[in-house]
Amino acid sequence: MAGSEKEVEETVKTDEEQDKVESVNTIVLECGITLTLREVRSTILLDLINRMGGFDVIKGSKKGKPVVGAAGGVDAGKATDGFLKVVNYVTGWGIVDDPPEDKAQEYEFIGTFGENPVRARWVQEIATAKEISEILGRVMAMTFGSDKD
Amino acid sequence: MRFMIIRQIVNSYRTSDGINVAIGRLHRSLIDNFVASNPPPLPPVERIEVFGDFEDVPKYDDPDYQAAMIEYHSAFAHEQVAVVSQAIEVYDIDLRELNDLLNEGIIQYIPEEKIAFLLYIVSDRDLSSVIELIMYNSTVTEQGIEEAEQAFKASWNGMPVKSWSIPKSLAEFSYEYEARSTAHWHKMTWREFCEETGPEQSALVAHYRISRRIEWLEVRKR
């Protein structure tokens, strides 16, 4: 039966919209390196958050009550391990950039350089905890954002 | 009287990464069974006083409900992909990048090729588009109904039939109920209806809806 092919439609952004997109999708670290962020697979991220114990492990409970531990109900080991995997996934797959060339050998030496440099944990070596937290928040917002189709 | 096909099914899709996906259709019973067996969790309710009366208000911010919804969405995504993967074909997919995810413990196993492709390789947007096309090809969709309605160009007393407002029925029912009513109205068995393509099913529903509306308008005119 004859059918038709649907191509992905491209939208043309104005200069103002393009500037806004670039600032939302980039972060400049204290060390001076600029990172370009991208959305990750929501299916993978949801699975990881689920395995970790839920969004509250990242956000913290709104009412100030503990989330992790006997009082909160989420196993501490599971939460820690799960959170690390979320961080590894987001910093490994939610960032477009490769390590700067002058740092490549250094990262290879300390074992953060995988087969594909984008998957390596080099970002975690150069970013502060606060910056990693911001990267986490922004990539999650891009992945689960309400403006997605 | 059998209906002519208003719109043909879509049989291919190209992802944003340039991968060509052959799109087929599912028998709608697979979709109906999937929807029926995966109802979302219900939020707890809180009884509050409203103007002297009491009302049960759902508590969507309940932490247990929110945790259950995350678990539901995760499981739903996997099961939905397992169903729709039966309606696609892809060739020469490179699954090697999934090895990195597996080694990091980010995914726990690499599923069958088509499922791995839909779950872990294509973007969310492309996955939504693929699912939308499979639904369009397989069952009644609002898009299919709209296309049929536009093709019918039905009007009453000089105005489009849809622009005439009619009282909203107090009855509530599922899409499957409406589809079965449509089949009955067209003197088709449910089995015959389900064998039709998605665009054809949608056209049958559009015909049913418009005809019922015209019937009501004619009765009101008298």
Interface residues (C-beta under 8 A of the other chain):
Chain A: M1 A2 G3 S4 E5 K6 E7 V8 E39 R41 S42 T43 I44 L46 D47 L48 I49 N50 G53 G54 F55 D56 S61 K85 N88 Y89 G92 W93 G114 E115 N116 R119 T143 K148 D149
Chain B: Q8 I9 V10 N11 S12 Y13 R14 T15 S16 P63 Q66 A67 I70 E71 H73 S74 A77 H78 V81 E97 D100 L101 E104 G105 I106 I107 L119 Y120 S123 D124 R125 D126 S128 S129 L133
